[in-house]
Amino acid sequence: MKAKVVSVSRARDRRAKFEVEARRCGVEFEFYDAVDAKSMPYDELNALVDGVALRRNIGRQLCGPEIACAESHRRLYRELVNGAFPGLLIFEDDISFLDSIATVVAFLAENAASFASQSWIFHLGGLDGFEERALVLGQRVVHRVGEEVEFRRVLVSENAVQRTCGYYITREAAASILRKEPRICQVPDPWMWRKKMSILAEVWMSTPPVVRHPVDLSGSMLEAERAQLESSPLKVDIRPYWRRCLSHARAEARRWTRSRVIYPLIGRFG
């Protein structure tokens, strides 16, 4: 199974580090040129977003890097749905692997066809920094991968299941996301929200994780811009909504005047 590695084309140093890491663990991959927020105007990025749904779902706008990240993964989902593969293994270029990654990749490749019709994702980890958030995994139904790793269902998550740095998505899950989210209406990694909304049937978590993500995010453009926006209200043009409300109110006022004033007067003096 050859993984897709989401990476902007200018990130040569990160790509070089990932190549070394992938060779060390025997992971086959190819780089996928991500949407680059630095080279795409924000207005063009924002045109990909459903602003009303975004306000309803998270209460703020998305920064350029968040939109670019979400759109990069959505493009991969479209390729998966329109292609012949039963699923897709996706990494980002800033991760590192545990030695058991090769066994997990082999397991996913072996079972890809049987998983294809299920709306599932297999989250490979990378939750470094979220260890103190509540995360409850199922114990009864598991997918065992060799002697060291299990995939367990996520039952409860206090915003602990985040990130798109390493996961496997089935073709049905990709199709469900694109069908029920025709435009970007959430952050790039709302895995448990998607399960709650029945977009995903299950989220399976690797136990222990086989992917590591950097804890220090001080140099991340996405994290810096996201922090600035988290307390900012989403600016949505609500004038069309208020015009419709006003038009409806005027129509109701005319109807009331006719039925309660004009028609009785006509009947009385006509």
SULDA-V191373 format. One record per run of one state. SS is the DSSP state (~ for helix, > for strand, _ for the rest). FROM is the first residue (numbers start at 0). TO is the last residue. If there is no record, write none. Layout:
SS,FROM,TO / SS,FROM,TO
This chain:
_,0,1 / >,2,6 / _,7,10 / ~,11,24 / _,25,27 / >,28,32 / _,33,40 / ~,41,45 / _,46,47 / >,48,48 / _,49,49 / ~,50,56 / _,57,62 / ~,63,81 / _,82,85 / >,86,91 / _,92,93 / >,94,96 / _,97,99 / ~,100,114 / _,115,118 / >,119,122 / _,123,123 / >,124,124 / _,125,133 / >,134,144 / _,145,147 / >,148,156 / _,157,164 / >,165,169 / ~,170,179 / _,180,182 / >,183,183 / _,184,189 / ~,190,195 / _,196,200 / >,201,206 / _,207,209 / >,210,212 / _,213,219 / ~,220,228 / _,229,237 / ~,238,268 / _,269,269
